[in-house]
Amino acid sequence: MRKRFLTLVLALALCLGLGAPMAAHAATGGKLIALTFDDGPGPHTERLLDGLRARGVRATFFMVGQQVSRYSEVVSRVYREGHQVANHSYSHANLVNLSPGEVQNQILSTSRLLDQACGAGTRYLVRAPYGSTNDQVRAAVGAPLVYWAVDPQDWKYRNAATVRDRVVQGAADGAIILLHDSHPTSVDGALQAIDILQRQGYEFVTVGELFRRRGVPMENGVSYVRCRPTGTDSGAVAAPVLSSRLADGRLEVTIRAQPGAGIWYTVDGSDITQTSTAYRGPFLVSPPCTVRAVAAYDLNGDRSATVTQPYTLRVTQAPLVTLADGTLTLQGKTAGAGIFYTLDGSWPSEASTPYTGPVPVSPGTVVSACEGGTGYYTSPVSRAWLTGSGNVFSDVFPSSWYAGAVDQAVSAGLMNGTGDTCFSPEEMTGRAQFVTALYRASGAQVTQPERDACPFSDLEQGAYYTDAVCWASALSLVEGDDTGCFRPDDPITRQDMATILARYLASCSRALPQDGSPSFRDSASIAPWALSPVKEVTACGLMQGDEEGNFLPMDRASRAQTAAVMVRLESVLAQLEDAPGEGTDSPDSPEGESVPPGSSPEQGQPRTLS
Ligand code: ZN
């Protein structure tokens, strides 16, 4: 329960952005202002876009449908460069003179044209031509309507200096300013005004970004002319961060963005639009390719800079390591790549020894190898340890606390690997696995009567553990659950393990002192029937608690822990004196059967305890 609670707290922390990969933003920001350009796109729009890009400024473009079909490439550029594309009707009609159906047609036909640049599903703010509107128009457009707080009358003055001065004079925090990119004088005046206002500390934003950052939702059919400071500024969108790693001959790409922002991407180098792939989690690519990604609250005008990441190197796979008869053989899996290795446990790179043919190695050697070379990613590293006793492990290495125990347990035949060179030390020990290891350590042989008396109904016919479980049952080391099942594949808990070990030691006529057992901080969570066995097996040193003095009775025992216990068992048996006749087994102590399957606590981090 405690771990579930921690998980919940962590999830909440992530929701609040506390564990976010990128910092969120200041609670209050500087002065924000939104320039809007009407009646384009046209012959002067690209010059305006150049000027805005040079100043790092984003604006909103209310476009006329007739112009959109003539300058479709310019619409794409407006959108791609992070400005907001918006709808200014198809033919610049005065909408109050039209029927609701005609108003909708003016808006929808323009939206369809804009969709060709922005992608279907994009939402467009609307500005009615001449600012002319009424309830019928507001109801028919089906979008937020945007007007202006400042009208410098650039269409009338046609003089850059006048436009500049009137924009600067009218500027205010949160204002929406009306301009027209159809006039070259407006383009020049606007760029000059930007230079002055930037020095005054203004940040230029799109209309959508202005309202989003100040936490003001924009509603369909409502008219907006400004967004005054609200004490909140959730900030501009930071560019997403891409990372990659090799995965089975391909490249797995992960993209992160700030909390609340969506991520869109393409893998063919194409521009990102509303119809690009929405990021849901890491994805695989095959180089050479180019990934583009954008973080956005709205791809139309409230987006980050586009990140373009080419992946040109060829993907490598880790080489195959074979250690047999004192000889190392390495086999490459990537055509054209070289193989490099070390024999001293150090991490290999393309500066390590190049592999040219079989290499003699002595016991105790750790081999580490990778593939790579010019034009290739360096592959994941393959490692293998040739132990002093001749075992080969690819997932156990001398630096781990359990290395010696695993090597001994495998050499003595008490435990087997989980694959050719795998031991899977962190995997949980199954109940049947544990009893089998104990059976092998005991050196006992099962007789036919023992087999016949085995009471469990869930043992697989001819399974590797059958004799071991029958032996353990005959010695009363294990009991079934209420339904007569042994549950061979369930993970064994540490208190179950302690109980079986204590009974086994008693069956070997060993006196089990309880004195000298450490008092565990979590002794209250040990089942009553396991208290005495836990004391016995810890007093003789067969099992131990963790560094903080806990026994962790409900933790599952890893295969590494089981190996350590099995190796210790022999010396413990030798040390303990023969018992004076009676065993210490108490008949009314069920061996863990009070634990329903699946109720074990969350699997913990690997621990150096056993
Ligand atoms: Zn207009």
Boltz pocket constraint, residues with backbone or C-beta under 6 A from the ligand:
constraints:
  - pocket:
      binder: B
      contacts: [[A, 38], [A, 39], [A, 88], [A, 92], [A, 129], [A, 130]]
      max_distance: 6.0
